[in-house]
Amino acid sequence: MTEQPAPRMIFVNLPVADLPTSIAFYEAVGAVRNNEFGDDSAQMVSFSETIHAMLLTHDRFRGFTPRAIPDAHETAQVLLCLSETSRQAVNSMVDRALAAGGTEPNPTQDHGFMYGRNFADPDGHIWEVMWMDVAAAMAAGKEEPAAA
């Protein structure tokens, strides 16, 4: 029997202006703090066993790259996306983010088989939260004419 590789993990490194505020925000959204990977300049929070965010003070973040830290309230370098199990779960996560001080910078997307909302954290980093009915999405894709 062929051994299956371990699931790959992702660690999203985010520069944050106020580490305690960011930790509280992500905990309110549903991420879990991992105290084994944290100090006064960094804190890991986890959305699942394979999805983690490293919240880094600006000084700590600068230790990883000489590039300027963009103001995520003004520019977008990346859009992060988390899947959810239902439309209600999408709404629940985004509503928790808004209640914790986040904003919803982009309109809701509802394509029937796919539903998504988004939130920006206190530093302006945008997280898309989406649900998709994969079977309906595949069926919809088969109905569209092939590109010439």
Phi, psi and omega per residue, in radians:
M1 nan 2.371 3.137
T2 -1.344 2.303 3.117
E3 -1.293 2.292 3.125
Q4 -1.383 2.361 3.087
P5 -1.178 2.651 3.074
A6 -1.084 2.559 3.094
P7 -1.015 2.450 3.087
R8 -1.303 2.606 3.121
M9 -2.026 2.781 3.032
I10 -2.200 2.394 3.068
F11 -2.131 1.859 -3.139
V12 -1.558 2.081 -3.137
N13 -1.647 2.089 -3.093
L14 -2.103 2.202 3.029
P15 -1.328 2.310 -3.119
V16 -2.250 2.519 -3.104
A17 -1.380 -0.576 -3.081
D18 -2.367 1.754 -3.035
L19 -1.036 -0.847 3.129
P20 -1.048 -0.678 3.109
T21 -1.120 -0.750 -3.139
S22 -1.158 -0.716 3.102
I23 -1.048 -0.839 -3.138
A24 -1.058 -0.722 3.138
F25 -1.066 -0.894 -3.082
Y26 -1.168 -0.588 3.044
E27 -1.141 -0.680 3.109
A28 -1.114 -0.578 3.131
V29 -1.294 -0.414 3.122
G30 2.201 -0.048 3.081
A31 -1.292 2.669 -3.105
V32 -1.944 2.265 3.128
R33 -1.240 2.357 3.048
N34 -1.941 1.744 -3.042
N35 -1.217 -0.212 3.068
E36 -1.219 -0.380 -3.110
F37 -2.164 1.214 3.132
G38 -2.912 2.662 3.038
D39 -2.722 -2.780 -3.094
D40 -1.351 -0.007 3.130
S41 -2.152 -0.071 -3.091
A42 -2.756 2.636 3.056
Q43 -2.642 2.243 3.042
M44 -1.538 2.337 2.992
V45 -2.180 2.532 -3.036
S46 -2.127 2.381 3.050
F47 -1.633 -0.427 3.109
S48 -2.814 -3.054 3.110
E49 -1.178 -0.288 -3.076
T50 -2.113 -0.103 -3.093
I51 -2.092 2.029 -3.062
H52 -2.318 2.587 3.006
A53 -2.075 2.326 3.031
M54 -1.777 1.959 3.110
L55 -1.552 2.064 -3.036
L56 -2.137 2.321 3.019
T57 -1.043 2.788 -3.119
H58 -1.033 -0.720 3.117
D59 -1.070 -0.751 3.136
R60 -1.163 -0.736 3.130
F61 -1.055 -0.712 -3.137
R62 -1.081 -0.349 3.077
G63 -1.238 -0.232 -3.117
F64 -1.780 -0.324 -3.109
T65 -2.712 2.485 3.070
P66 -1.432 -0.115 -3.118
R67 -1.220 2.647 3.117
A68 -1.152 2.563 3.052
I69 -1.501 2.023 -3.125
P70 -1.270 2.706 3.032
D71 -1.420 1.821 -3.062
A72 -1.185 -0.173 3.019
H73 -1.326 -0.372 -3.074
E74 -1.935 -0.488 -3.084
T75 -2.278 2.791 3.065
A76 -2.162 2.067 3.088
Q77 -1.681 -0.558 -3.094
V78 -2.688 2.604 2.984
L79 -2.006 2.120 -3.125
L80 -1.655 2.546 -3.096
C81 -2.315 2.305 3.049
L82 -2.029 2.389 3.076
S83 -1.522 2.687 3.059
E84 -2.292 2.921 -3.025
T85 -1.493 -0.234 -3.109
S86 -2.860 2.936 3.030
R87 -1.035 -0.737 -3.126
Q88 -1.085 -0.675 3.121
A89 -1.174 -0.631 3.054
V90 -1.055 -0.907 -3.117
N91 -1.055 -0.707 -3.125
S92 -1.078 -0.815 -3.124
M93 -1.128 -0.797 -3.121
V94 -1.167 -0.695 3.105
D95 -1.093 -0.675 3.078
R96 -1.122 -0.706 3.113
A97 -1.086 -0.752 3.140
L98 -1.149 -0.705 3.128
A99 -1.156 -0.460 -3.133
A100 -1.559 0.097 3.086
G101 1.853 0.034 3.085
G102 -1.322 3.045 3.083
T103 -2.182 2.871 3.084
E104 -2.011 1.567 -2.968
P105 -1.321 -0.320 -3.084
N106 -2.194 2.682 -3.125
P107 -1.195 2.734 3.045
T108 -1.088 2.502 3.065
Q109 -1.998 2.123 3.133
D110 -2.258 1.897 -3.135
H111 -1.949 0.343 -3.113
G112 1.417 -1.265 -3.141
F113 -1.388 -0.205 -3.141
M114 -2.428 2.364 -3.088
Y115 -2.383 2.312 3.137
G116 -2.592 2.550 2.997
R117 -2.285 3.097 -3.097
N118 -2.563 2.852 3.019
F119 -2.545 2.674 3.014
A120 -1.939 2.383 3.122
D121 -1.353 -3.137 -3.109
P122 -1.022 -0.401 3.117
D123 -1.635 -0.013 3.091
G124 1.638 0.031 3.111
H125 -1.207 2.228 -3.052
I126 -1.662 2.262 3.055
W127 -2.037 2.127 3.000
E128 -1.482 2.443 3.057
V129 -2.165 2.136 -3.025
M130 -2.397 2.673 3.005
W131 -2.182 2.488 3.098
M132 -2.473 2.361 2.974
D133 -1.505 1.733 -3.010
V134 -1.049 -0.750 -3.127
A135 -1.080 -0.752 3.120
A136 -1.178 -0.645 3.109
A137 -1.130 -0.735 3.125
M138 -1.135 -0.727 3.122
A139 -1.117 -0.713 3.130
A140 -1.144 -0.658 3.123
G141 -1.156 -0.571 3.130
K142 -1.293 -0.391 -3.126
E143 -1.407 -0.331 -3.122
E144 -1.432 2.480 -3.136
P145 -1.156 2.574 3.132
A146 -1.200 2.553 3.106
A147 -1.231 2.470 -3.111
A148 -1.391 nan nan
